[in-house]
Amino acid sequence: MTTPVPAAGPPLLEVRGIGKYFGSVIALKDVSTVVRAGEVTCVLGDNGAGKSTFIKLLSGVFQPDEGELVLNGEPVTFGTPRQSLDAGIATVFQDLAMIPLLAIWRNFFLGSEPTKGRGPFRRFDSDTAKRITRRELAAMGIDIRDPDQPVGTLSGGERQSVAIARAVHFGAKLLILDEPTSALGVKQAGVVLRYIVQARDRGLGVVFITHNPHHAYPVGDRFLLLKRGRSLGDFGKDEISLDELTRLMAGGAELEALGHELAREGGPAADVARALAADRDGATDPTDPTDPTDRSVGAPPAGARAAGPAPGGPADRR
Amino acid sequence: MTAVGAEAPIDERIARVGALRRLLLKPELGSLLGALVVFVFFAALSDVFRSGSGIANWLDPASTLGIVAVAVALLMIGGEFDLSAGVMVGTTGLTTGMLSTYYGWNLWAAIVTSLLLALAIGFANGYLVVRTGLPSFIITLGTFLMLQGLNLGVTKLVTDTVQVGAIEQTTGYEAARTIFASTVTVAGTSFQIAILWWLLATAVGSYVLLRTRFGNWTFAIGGDAPAARNVGVPARRTTITLFMTVSAAAWLVGTIQAVRLTSVQANTGIGLELTYIVAAVIGGCLLTGGYGSVIGASLGALIFGMTSQGIVYAGWDADWFRFFLGAMLLLAVLANQFVRRYAEQTRR
């Protein structure tokens, strides 16, 4: 597994030592990564790791207090979401930025409605909007029954797909997806992952925010791990294995320490400890703990095992 | 529900149900049925109700209610309330009256000035709501009470009474009367020109809501303001514009009534703010925003007009009017609740 050879020239987006404070709270500090066209950069972290702050900095909702964003080799600042959008960065927010009671075609063009006529007769060109909505969704492999349907009647996966199709249609060069798979079932998540790959193959740079390494690893080319506002490391796919990623993500060291503590007490607690360990890293033998240090940047991967971590482990849940 | 070829037959079945669902989801459907039922009911009870002059009689209160209800519906779809809409009818009428009679202004200058005042109040309402993020219910309740006090206080201060009169003696009155308070004779019955203003307001309001970018933004900020902002909708500007629209509608009705009656009472419009909201809700507007219809709000106002006059024609005690309206409101809210659940349910 190797990182695809990067194209010549500067990466699409480079994040250099970015930081954000809210009063005395350090929401994000010294985080760096790169996003290239035709690649997926995954941002992983548990709740409160700073993932949301990170994307809000990229999408212009917040402005960084330190560090810089370099777009196509040039430093940029985004004062508003609109400026970020105009620069070709489209964000699909966790809440999808879709209005449940509004028809699909109205949602699709929300904020960028096509118009016809002039002066006081400039109006929302609904025919064009409906036609393009249908065509763009079909191009993503989504066959909507009726563009007049309220978005609220779509399934979670369909809504994600509409949001991604919308971003692609509006000429996004960089697509930021905020936990697109977190609220979805296994099958629906697979559908969304396929759209991510499709967007990547169209030459878009994708930033995929998730807390699930099993969703990130198959589609990602780079992995930025965040924890409590700091970077745990920024890895190419050849630098880290799924197991290592899972271990880092699941807070492996803390769980291990807890496991040992419970095991020493014996009795039912020891059973809990064994279950905990098994749950944590699937096939790993609980009596053979892996490297307990938290800082594993550059550490050798924990070794690829034939049997991957058990599905339904802590990393699979919210 | 994935949409792949193999499931096409299932899709088609869903599409048929979808057509029925779409009809049910028309927000004005309930108010249209309601208006028909009310009309048939009173027309059966009273000959006068269905005569030309009877129709002109119940269209008149419907029109002055409807003009503001249309604007209030737009604002409610945008997710906000304006409790000062009713009292602003009085404020604008009193301003026009006082400037033209006690200060001797040309009536037209007074009318334009009170429009500017109304727009300023609307802007202040909207600005406070978007800047503070407080519920518009509270902000405009404040405006409502302040204007109520000002209407009485300033009127007493200037005129030593609680009304402004003799507007017909001002310069420019005849032209103003033609535009705001004349009658149009159709088939031997004279109708107030306010009815035309009402139809115009409904047509423009509905067009703006359904056929313009502004209308799309209105739905969006009422449905989910942060989400709308995230995709680049100028939410604050939209909200402020909606508040100013309500003020302008209140000004139009204030002007119509001042010119028609040639005098304005200092307590004009108090209590109407809730009537506008009720008309909008009967017309299908959700109290939570993001859904509703301008035409529905107009039909809600029509139901009001028909009921208030119909009860008189039927020879009943006018007290029944309130009971009837309360019942209509409850029915409408229950129907809306059902519709909303139907529209928002997800098929995962």
Boltz contact constraints between the chains, C-beta under 6 A:
constraints:
  - contact:
      token1: [A, 81]
      token2: [B, 230]
      max_distance: 6.0
  - contact:
      token1: [A, 82]
      token2: [B, 232]
      max_distance: 6.0
  - contact:
      token1: [A, 85]
      token2: [B, 232]
      max_distance: 6.0
  - contact:
      token1: [A, 93]
      token2: [B, 230]
      max_distance: 6.0
  - contact:
      token1: [A, 95]
      token2: [B, 227]
      max_distance: 6.0
  - contact:
      token1: [A, 97]
      token2: [B, 227]
      max_distance: 6.0
  - contact:
      token1: [A, 97]
      token2: [B, 230]
      max_distance: 6.0
  - contact:
      token1: [A, 97]
      token2: [B, 231]
      max_distance: 6.0
  - contact:
      token1: [A, 99]
      token2: [B, 220]
      max_distance: 6.0
  - contact:
      token1: [A, 99]
      token2: [B, 223]
      max_distance: 6.0
  - contact:
      token1: [A, 99]
      token2: [B, 224]
      max_distance: 6.0
  - contact:
      token1: [A, 100]
      token2: [B, 344]
      max_distance: 6.0
  - contact:
      token1: [A, 101]
      token2: [B, 223]
      max_distance: 6.0
  - contact:
      token1: [A, 101]
      token2: [B, 290]
      max_distance: 6.0
  - contact:
      token1: [A, 101]
      token2: [B, 291]
      max_distance: 6.0
  - contact:
      token1: [A, 101]
      token2: [B, 343]
      max_distance: 6.0
  - contact:
      token1: [A, 102]
      token2: [B, 219]
      max_distance: 6.0
  - contact:
      token1: [A, 102]
      token2: [B, 223]
      max_distance: 6.0
  - contact:
      token1: [A, 106]
      token2: [B, 216]
      max_distance: 6.0
  - contact:
      token1: [A, 110]
      token2: [B, 220]
      max_distance: 6.0
  - contact:
      token1: [A, 110]
      token2: [B, 231]
      max_distance: 6.0
  - contact:
      token1: [A, 111]
      token2: [B, 231]
      max_distance: 6.0
  - contact:
      token1: [A, 111]
      token2: [B, 232]
      max_distance: 6.0
  - contact:
      token1: [A, 111]
      token2: [B, 233]
      max_distance: 6.0
  - contact:
      token1: [A, 113]
      token2: [B, 213]
      max_distance: 6.0
  - contact:
      token1: [A, 113]
      token2: [B, 216]
      max_distance: 6.0
  - contact:
      token1: [A, 123]
      token2: [B, 211]
      max_distance: 6.0
  - contact:
      token1: [A, 123]
      token2: [B, 212]
      max_distance: 6.0
  - contact:
      token1: [A, 124]
      token2: [B, 211]
      max_distance: 6.0
  - contact:
      token1: [A, 124]
      token2: [B, 212]
      max_distance: 6.0
  - contact:
      token1: [A, 124]
      token2: [B, 213]
      max_distance: 6.0
  - contact:
      token1: [A, 124]
      token2: [B, 216]
      max_distance: 6.0
  - contact:
      token1: [A, 143]
      token2: [B, 3]
      max_distance: 6.0
  - contact:
      token1: [A, 145]
      token2: [B, 11]
      max_distance: 6.0
  - contact:
      token1: [A, 145]
      token2: [B, 15]
      max_distance: 6.0
  - contact:
      token1: [A, 146]
      token2: [B, 18]
      max_distance: 6.0
  - contact:
      token1: [A, 150]
      token2: [B, 343]
      max_distance: 6.0
  - contact:
      token1: [A, 152]
      token2: [B, 343]
      max_distance: 6.0
  - contact:
      token1: [A, 152]
      token2: [B, 344]
      max_distance: 6.0
  - contact:
      token1: [A, 155]
      token2: [B, 1]
      max_distance: 6.0
  - contact:
      token1: [A, 155]
      token2: [B, 347]
      max_distance: 6.0
  - contact:
      token1: [A, 155]
      token2: [B, 348]
      max_distance: 6.0
  - contact:
      token1: [A, 156]
      token2: [B, 348]
      max_distance: 6.0
